[in-house]
Amino acid sequence: MRNMKSLRRKIDRADKRIVKLLNKRAGYADDIGKIKEKLGLEIYSPEREKQVIDNVCRENPGPLTDEAVRRVYERIIDESRRLERESAEERRVSMRPGEFWKSVTGGSLQISGVDLRQKKNLALLAASALAAFLLFLFVVFVTPYHEAQGKGVVVTIEHGASAEQVFSQLARDNLITNRILFKLAARLLSMDHEIKAGKYIFAGHFSDYDVLNLIASGKSNLFVTVTVPEGLTVKQIASIYHREVGVDSLRFVQEALGDSMATILNIPSKNLEGYLFPQTYDFYYGTPASEIIRRMADQFKSFFNDSLRSRAVETGYSVSQIMKIASIVEAEARVDSERPIIASVYYNRLRKGIPLEADPTIEYAMGEHTRIYYKDLRINSPYNTYERVGLPPTPICNPGEKSILAALYPDTTKYLFFVATGTGGHRFSDTYREHLRAVKAYRKAMMRE
């Protein structure tokens, strides 16, 4: 507490010195202006103003950022320019013929009953007051007065929220010193209309300026961990990222299921269904859909390395075909040990030219996970593996590592059929007659439950 009081006193003394120096600076600038006016030169030089700001930034020892210093000096220069312009305009309007020489030679000149020197003093006083106020605002606004305990404070700015609503929200969460000062500073810095919707986290030490700069940048600093389970479709993955990262789910689906993204990422498919690798990812809240899609696809390519590609060649199937089989295995399997067996069933059917008759492909064709009726098996779709021989046009979900490996390394069996046991596993059969007995046993078990 003593340290804080001592620092406050030092700040007060520094403020007084700053005001004195600013008054001196304004006086010198006014003298230069007089000389330029006598010589008929332009009072203001953009090059000189830029040089002043560059000099200040070059001499800035910190901890203030150059951008912050530049903003303050720009405001001071703007105000000085306005006051000098008004003073020059008053002199031109109020001078009577024959009085110009007096003003040049230093004679005492009366304008509207007020000595010009007094007006200049008032102008300097006003400029000094403004500079002092700006410095006060700067110190209050930029000095890190706030400290968030623990993991920090998360703020969600909704789409359509006004600046006033956002300022009130920040004040309620004790993230800013004063709502009015914050609003004024935002207006002076022309950032009150730059506030972006999103989620932001404030942790450790931070100032009001840090808060404003972050919410105006629109670049969320909230790191979100997202787990994408195996077996989800692109649409289901889009819903997760909409909820967790705030992406536009429709845009996510359009980009992932469009052929251009698959071409750009060199994925051997008409779209990226099946190639968004299920895993746990870390993203900043508000990360664009394209960046998320690219990272998930890159993760798939990293997993499906040269060794696995060589294995795909050994099986006689392309990477695209392997992924289609893996997606069906992912949708069917509930027990890990059965994945290679289920894969063998579909390979056996492909070799014999028998329709795969995979229920998950019907669900994908219908666009929802639902109970399938016999009438649904006649749906007109290229994904209907009951009526069409061969693999569907694309994977039907995004399989995980175990299902992809099962498709690459299937068991060697003669199985052509399988049906659920009702306890999570499946019963496999070589012949249709055996399969019918297994189906009958499954129905009896369901009836008993």
C-alpha positions as CSV (number, residue, x, y, z in Angstrom):
1,M,0.0,0.0,0.0
2,R,2.9,2.4,0.8
3,N,4.5,1.6,-2.5
4,M,1.3,2.5,-4.3
5,K,1.0,5.9,-2.5
6,S,4.6,6.6,-3.2
7,L,4.1,5.8,-6.9
8,R,1.0,8.0,-7.0
9,R,3.0,10.9,-5.6
10,K,5.7,10.4,-8.2
11,I,3.0,10.3,-10.9
12,D,1.6,13.6,-9.6
13,R,5.0,15.3,-9.7
14,A,5.6,13.9,-13.2
15,D,2.3,15.3,-14.3
16,K,3.2,18.8,-13.1
17,R,6.6,18.6,-15.0
18,I,4.8,17.4,-18.1
19,V,2.4,20.3,-18.0
20,K,5.3,22.8,-17.6
21,L,7.2,21.2,-20.5
22,L,4.1,21.3,-22.7
23,N,3.6,25.0,-22.0
24,K,7.2,25.6,-23.0
25,R,6.7,23.6,-26.1
26,A,3.6,25.5,-27.0
27,G,5.4,28.8,-26.5
28,Y,8.3,27.8,-28.8
29,A,5.9,26.5,-31.4
30,D,3.9,29.8,-31.2
31,D,7.2,31.8,-31.7
32,I,8.0,29.7,-34.8
33,G,4.5,30.4,-36.1
34,K,5.0,34.2,-35.7
35,I,8.3,34.1,-37.6
36,K,6.8,32.0,-40.4
37,E,3.8,34.4,-40.6
38,K,6.2,37.4,-41.0
39,L,8.1,35.6,-43.7
40,G,4.9,34.6,-45.5
41,L,5.6,30.9,-45.0
42,E,3.0,28.1,-44.4
43,I,2.5,27.9,-40.7
44,Y,2.1,24.1,-40.7
45,S,4.3,21.5,-42.3
46,P,3.0,17.8,-42.5
47,E,6.6,16.7,-42.9
48,R,7.7,18.5,-39.8
49,E,4.7,17.1,-37.8
50,K,5.7,13.6,-38.9
51,Q,9.3,14.3,-37.9
52,V,8.1,15.5,-34.4
53,I,6.2,12.3,-33.9
54,D,9.0,10.1,-35.2
55,N,11.4,11.9,-32.8
56,V,9.2,11.3,-29.9
57,C,8.8,7.6,-30.7
58,R,12.5,7.3,-31.2
59,E,13.2,8.7,-27.7
60,N,10.4,6.7,-26.1
61,P,12.0,4.6,-23.4
62,G,8.8,2.6,-22.6
63,P,6.8,1.0,-21.1
64,L,4.4,3.0,-23.3
65,T,4.1,1.6,-26.8
66,D,5.1,3.8,-29.8
67,E,1.5,3.5,-31.1
68,A,0.1,4.9,-27.8
69,V,2.6,7.8,-27.8
70,R,1.9,8.5,-31.4
71,R,-1.9,8.7,-30.8
72,V,-1.4,11.2,-27.9
73,Y,0.9,13.5,-30.0
74,E,-1.4,13.4,-32.9
75,R,-4.2,14.7,-30.7
76,I,-2.0,17.5,-29.3
77,I,-0.8,18.5,-32.8
78,D,-4.4,18.6,-34.0
79,E,-5.5,20.8,-31.2
80,S,-2.5,23.1,-31.6
81,R,-3.2,23.4,-35.3
82,R,-6.9,24.3,-34.6
83,L,-6.0,27.0,-32.0
84,E,-3.3,28.6,-34.2
85,R,-5.7,28.6,-37.2
86,E,-8.4,30.3,-35.2
87,S,-5.9,32.9,-33.9
88,A,-4.6,33.7,-37.4
89,E,-8.2,34.0,-38.7
90,E,-9.1,36.4,-35.9
91,R,-6.0,38.6,-36.7
92,R,-6.9,38.7,-40.4
93,V,-10.6,39.7,-39.7
94,S,-9.9,42.2,-36.9
95,M,-6.9,44.1,-38.3
96,R,-7.7,47.5,-39.7
97,P,-5.8,49.0,-42.6
98,G,-2.3,50.2,-41.5
99,E,-2.3,47.9,-38.4
100,F,-0.5,45.0,-40.2
101,W,2.9,46.7,-39.9
102,K,2.3,47.2,-36.1
103,S,1.7,43.5,-35.7
104,V,4.9,42.7,-37.6
105,T,7.0,45.2,-35.7
106,G,5.7,44.0,-32.3
107,G,3.3,46.9,-31.5
108,S,0.5,46.4,-29.1
109,L,-2.5,45.4,-31.2
110,Q,-6.1,45.6,-29.8
111,I,-8.7,43.1,-31.3
112,S,-12.3,43.6,-30.1
113,G,-11.0,45.3,-26.9
114,V,-8.8,42.4,-26.0
115,D,-5.0,42.4,-26.3
116,L,-3.8,39.9,-28.9
117,R,-1.2,38.8,-26.4
118,Q,-3.9,37.9,-24.0
119,K,-5.7,35.9,-26.6
120,K,-2.5,34.0,-27.3
121,N,-2.1,33.3,-23.7
122,L,-5.6,32.1,-23.5
123,A,-5.0,29.9,-26.5
124,L,-1.8,28.5,-24.9
125,L,-3.7,27.9,-21.7
126,A,-6.4,26.1,-23.5
127,A,-3.9,24.0,-25.3
128,S,-2.0,23.2,-22.1
129,A,-5.3,22.3,-20.3
130,L,-6.2,20.0,-23.2
131,A,-2.7,18.5,-23.2
132,A,-2.9,18.0,-19.4
133,F,-6.3,16.4,-19.7
134,L,-5.1,14.1,-22.5
135,L,-2.1,13.1,-20.4
136,F,-4.3,12.5,-17.4
137,L,-6.6,10.4,-19.6
138,F,-3.6,8.6,-21.0
139,V,-2.2,7.7,-17.6
140,V,-5.5,6.6,-16.3
141,F,-6.4,4.7,-19.5
142,V,-3.1,3.1,-20.3
143,T,-1.6,2.3,-16.9
144,P,-2.4,-1.4,-16.0
145,Y,-4.6,-0.9,-13.0
146,H,-6.6,-4.1,-13.4
147,E,-5.7,-7.6,-12.3
148,A,-7.8,-10.7,-13.1
149,Q,-7.4,-13.5,-10.6
150,G,-7.2,-17.2,-11.5
151,K,-7.9,-18.1,-15.1
152,G,-9.1,-14.6,-15.9
153,V,-12.5,-13.1,-16.9
154,V,-14.2,-14.2,-20.2
155,V,-16.3,-11.5,-21.9
156,T,-18.7,-12.4,-24.7
157,I,-19.7,-9.5,-27.0
158,E,-22.8,-10.4,-28.9
159,H,-23.4,-9.5,-32.5
160,G,-25.5,-6.3,-32.8
161,A,-24.5,-5.0,-29.4
162,S,-24.0,-1.2,-29.3
163,A,-20.9,0.4,-28.0
164,E,-22.9,1.8,-25.0
165,Q,-24.0,-1.7,-24.1
166,V,-20.5,-3.1,-24.4
167,F,-19.1,-0.3,-22.2
168,S,-21.8,-1.0,-19.5
169,Q,-21.0,-4.7,-19.7
170,L,-17.3,-4.1,-19.2
171,A,-18.0,-1.8,-16.2
172,R,-20.3,-4.4,-14.6
173,D,-17.5,-7.0,-14.9
174,N,-15.0,-4.5,-13.3
175,L,-12.8,-4.6,-16.4
176,I,-12.5,-0.8,-16.8
177,T,-11.9,2.0,-14.4
178,N,-14.8,4.3,-15.4
179,R,-17.4,3.9,-18.1
180,I,-17.6,7.6,-18.9
181,L,-13.8,7.9,-19.2
182,F,-13.6,4.7,-21.2
183,K,-16.3,6.0,-23.6
184,L,-14.5,9.3,-24.0
185,A,-11.2,7.7,-24.6
186,A,-12.7,5.3,-27.2
187,R,-14.2,8.3,-29.0
188,L,-11.0,10.4,-28.9
189,L,-9.1,7.4,-30.3
190,S,-11.8,6.9,-33.0
191,M,-12.3,3.3,-31.8
192,D,-15.9,3.5,-30.4
193,H,-17.2,2.2,-33.8
194,E,-14.6,-0.5,-34.2
195,I,-15.8,-2.9,-31.5
196,K,-16.1,-6.5,-32.8
197,A,-18.4,-9.3,-31.5
198,G,-16.6,-12.3,-30.1
199,K,-15.2,-13.9,-26.9
200,Y,-12.3,-12.4,-25.1
201,I,-10.4,-13.3,-22.0
202,F,-8.7,-10.9,-19.7
203,A,-6.0,-12.3,-17.3
204,G,-3.1,-11.0,-15.3
205,H,-2.4,-7.2,-15.4
206,F,-4.1,-5.1,-18.1
207,S,-5.2,-1.5,-18.7
208,D,-8.3,0.1,-20.1
209,Y,-6.4,0.6,-23.3
210,D,-5.6,-3.1,-23.5
211,V,-9.3,-3.8,-23.1
212,L,-10.3,-1.4,-25.9
213,N,-7.5,-2.4,-28.2
214,L,-8.5,-6.1,-27.9
215,I,-12.2,-5.7,-28.5
216,A,-11.6,-3.3,-31.4
217,S,-9.1,-5.7,-33.1
218,G,-11.7,-8.5,-33.2
219,K,-8.9,-11.0,-32.7
220,S,-10.0,-13.1,-29.8
221,N,-7.3,-14.1,-27.3
222,L,-9.5,-16.9,-25.8
223,F,-7.9,-20.2,-26.5
224,V,-10.5,-23.0,-26.8
225,T,-9.9,-26.7,-26.7
226,V,-12.3,-28.6,-29.0
227,T,-12.6,-32.4,-29.1
228,V,-14.1,-33.8,-32.3
229,P,-15.2,-37.4,-31.8
230,E,-14.8,-40.1,-34.4
231,G,-17.7,-40.8,-36.8
232,L,-19.2,-37.4,-37.2
233,T,-20.3,-35.9,-40.5
234,V,-19.1,-32.5,-41.7
235,K,-22.5,-31.0,-40.6
236,Q,-22.1,-32.4,-37.1
237,I,-18.5,-31.1,-36.8
238,A,-19.7,-27.7,-38.0
239,S,-22.2,-27.6,-35.1
240,I,-19.4,-28.3,-32.6
241,Y,-17.2,-25.5,-33.9
242,H,-20.2,-23.1,-34.0
243,R,-20.9,-23.8,-30.4
244,E,-17.3,-23.8,-29.2
245,V,-15.4,-21.4,-31.5
246,G,-18.2,-19.3,-32.8
247,V,-17.7,-20.1,-36.5
248,D,-20.5,-19.7,-39.1
249,S,-21.7,-23.4,-39.3
250,L,-23.3,-22.8,-42.8
251,R,-20.0,-21.4,-44.1
252,F,-18.1,-24.3,-42.6
253,V,-20.3,-26.8,-44.3
254,Q,-20.2,-25.0,-47.7
255,E,-16.3,-24.8,-47.6
256,A,-15.8,-28.4,-46.4
257,L,-18.3,-29.9,-48.9
258,G,-17.2,-27.7,-51.8
259,D,-14.9,-29.3,-54.3
260,S,-12.5,-26.3,-54.4
261,M,-11.2,-26.8,-50.9
262,A,-10.5,-30.5,-51.5
263,T,-8.6,-29.6,-54.7
264,I,-6.6,-26.8,-52.9
265,L,-5.6,-29.2,-50.1
266,N,-4.8,-32.1,-52.5
267,I,-7.4,-34.4,-51.0
268,P,-8.4,-37.3,-53.3
269,S,-12.1,-36.8,-53.1
270,K,-14.9,-34.6,-54.4
271,N,-15.2,-32.9,-51.0
272,L,-13.7,-33.2,-47.5
273,E,-16.3,-35.5,-46.0
274,G,-14.2,-38.2,-44.3
275,Y,-10.9,-36.2,-44.3
276,L,-11.5,-33.9,-41.3
277,F,-9.4,-36.0,-38.8
278,P,-11.1,-36.5,-35.4
279,Q,-8.9,-35.3,-32.6
280,T,-8.6,-32.6,-29.9
281,Y,-7.6,-29.2,-31.2
282,D,-6.8,-25.8,-29.8
283,F,-8.2,-22.7,-31.6
284,Y,-8.7,-19.1,-30.8
285,Y,-12.3,-18.2,-30.5
286,G,-13.5,-16.8,-33.8
287,T,-10.9,-18.7,-35.9
288,P,-12.2,-18.7,-39.5
289,A,-13.8,-21.9,-40.8
290,S,-11.3,-22.2,-43.6
291,E,-8.4,-22.3,-41.1
292,I,-10.1,-24.9,-39.0
293,I,-10.8,-27.1,-42.0
294,R,-7.3,-26.8,-43.3
295,R,-5.8,-27.8,-40.0
296,M,-8.0,-30.8,-39.7
297,A,-7.3,-31.9,-43.2
298,D,-3.6,-31.4,-42.6
299,Q,-3.8,-33.6,-39.6
300,F,-5.4,-36.3,-41.7
301,K,-2.5,-36.1,-44.2
302,S,0.0,-36.2,-41.4
303,F,-1.6,-39.4,-40.1
304,F,-2.0,-41.0,-43.5
305,N,1.7,-41.0,-44.0
306,D,3.9,-42.7,-46.7
307,S,3.8,-46.0,-44.9
308,L,0.0,-46.1,-44.9
309,R,-0.1,-45.0,-48.5
310,S,2.2,-47.9,-49.4
311,R,-0.1,-50.2,-47.5
312,A,-3.1,-48.9,-49.5
313,V,-1.2,-49.8,-52.7
314,E,-0.7,-53.3,-51.3
315,T,-4.4,-53.8,-50.8
316,G,-5.1,-52.8,-54.4
317,Y,-7.4,-50.0,-53.3
318,S,-6.9,-46.2,-53.6
319,V,-6.8,-43.9,-50.6
320,S,-10.2,-42.6,-51.5
321,Q,-11.7,-46.2,-51.5
322,I,-9.9,-47.0,-48.2
323,M,-11.5,-43.9,-46.6
324,K,-15.0,-44.8,-47.8
325,I,-14.7,-48.3,-46.3
326,A,-13.2,-46.8,-43.1
327,S,-16.1,-44.4,-42.7
328,I,-18.6,-47.3,-43.0
329,V,-16.6,-49.3,-40.4
330,E,-16.6,-46.3,-38.1
331,A,-20.4,-46.0,-38.4
332,E,-21.0,-49.7,-37.8
333,A,-18.5,-50.7,-35.1
334,R,-19.0,-50.4,-31.4
335,V,-16.3,-52.8,-30.3
336,D,-12.8,-52.0,-31.3
337,S,-11.8,-55.7,-31.8
338,E,-14.6,-56.0,-34.4
339,R,-13.4,-53.2,-36.7
340,P,-11.0,-55.4,-38.8
341,I,-13.7,-58.1,-39.1
342,I,-16.4,-55.6,-40.2
343,A,-13.9,-54.3,-42.8
344,S,-13.3,-57.8,-44.1
345,V,-17.1,-58.2,-44.6
346,Y,-17.2,-55.2,-46.9
347,Y,-14.1,-56.2,-48.8
348,N,-15.6,-59.7,-49.3
349,R,-18.8,-58.2,-50.7
350,L,-16.9,-55.9,-53.0
351,R,-14.9,-58.8,-54.4
352,K,-18.0,-60.8,-55.0
353,G,-19.9,-57.9,-56.6
354,I,-22.6,-58.0,-53.8
355,P,-24.2,-54.7,-52.6
356,L,-22.7,-53.6,-49.3
357,E,-26.1,-53.1,-47.7
358,A,-24.7,-50.8,-45.1
359,D,-27.5,-49.1,-43.1
360,P,-25.3,-46.1,-42.2
361,T,-25.1,-45.2,-45.9
362,I,-28.9,-45.0,-46.0
363,E,-28.9,-42.7,-42.9
364,Y,-26.4,-40.5,-44.7
365,A,-28.5,-40.4,-47.8
366,M,-31.5,-39.3,-45.6
367,G,-29.4,-36.6,-44.0
368,E,-30.1,-37.7,-40.4
369,H,-29.4,-40.4,-37.9
370,T,-32.7,-42.2,-37.5
371,R,-34.4,-45.5,-37.4
372,I,-34.5,-47.1,-40.9
373,Y,-37.6,-48.7,-42.3
374,Y,-37.8,-51.1,-45.3
375,K,-39.2,-48.3,-47.4
376,D,-36.1,-46.2,-46.7
377,L,-34.0,-48.9,-48.4
378,R,-35.4,-47.8,-51.7
379,I,-34.3,-44.2,-51.4
380,N,-33.0,-42.8,-54.7
381,S,-29.5,-41.8,-53.8
382,P,-26.0,-42.7,-55.0
383,Y,-25.3,-43.5,-51.3
384,N,-27.9,-46.3,-51.3
385,T,-25.7,-49.3,-51.0
386,Y,-28.7,-51.6,-50.9
387,E,-29.6,-50.9,-54.5
388,R,-26.2,-49.9,-55.9
389,V,-23.1,-52.2,-56.1
390,G,-19.8,-50.7,-54.9
391,L,-18.7,-47.9,-52.7
392,P,-20.6,-44.6,-52.1
393,P,-19.4,-41.4,-53.8
394,T,-17.6,-40.2,-50.7
395,P,-17.0,-41.3,-47.1
396,I,-20.2,-41.1,-45.0
397,C,-18.5,-39.7,-41.9
398,N,-15.0,-38.8,-40.6
399,P,-13.4,-42.0,-39.3
400,G,-10.8,-42.1,-36.7
401,E,-7.4,-43.8,-36.5
402,K,-8.7,-47.3,-35.5
403,S,-11.2,-47.6,-38.3
404,I,-8.7,-46.3,-40.9
405,L,-6.2,-48.9,-39.8
406,A,-9.0,-51.6,-39.8
407,A,-9.7,-50.7,-43.5
408,L,-6.0,-50.9,-44.3
409,Y,-5.4,-54.1,-42.3
410,P,-8.7,-56.1,-42.4
411,D,-9.0,-59.6,-41.0
412,T,-9.0,-62.5,-43.4
413,T,-12.5,-64.0,-43.2
414,K,-15.3,-65.5,-45.4
415,Y,-18.0,-63.4,-43.6
416,L,-20.6,-61.7,-45.8
417,F,-23.1,-60.8,-43.2
418,F,-23.3,-59.4,-39.7
419,V,-26.1,-58.3,-37.3
420,A,-26.1,-56.7,-33.9
421,T,-26.2,-58.9,-30.8
422,G,-28.0,-56.2,-28.8
423,T,-25.1,-56.0,-26.4
424,G,-22.8,-53.8,-28.4
425,G,-21.2,-56.4,-30.6
426,H,-22.1,-58.3,-33.8
427,R,-22.7,-61.8,-34.9
428,F,-20.9,-62.6,-38.2
429,S,-22.1,-65.2,-40.8
430,D,-20.7,-66.8,-44.0
431,T,-24.1,-67.6,-45.5
432,Y,-27.4,-65.9,-45.8
433,R,-29.1,-68.8,-43.9
434,E,-26.8,-68.4,-41.0
435,H,-27.5,-64.7,-41.1
436,L,-31.2,-65.1,-41.0
437,R,-30.8,-67.3,-37.8
438,A,-28.7,-64.6,-36.3
439,V,-31.3,-61.9,-37.1
440,K,-34.0,-64.1,-35.6
441,A,-32.0,-64.5,-32.4
442,Y,-31.4,-60.7,-32.3
443,R,-35.1,-60.0,-32.6
444,K,-36.0,-62.4,-29.8
445,A,-33.4,-60.8,-27.6
446,M,-34.9,-57.4,-28.3
447,M,-38.5,-58.7,-27.5
448,R,-37.3,-60.0,-24.2
449,E,-36.0,-56.6,-23.2
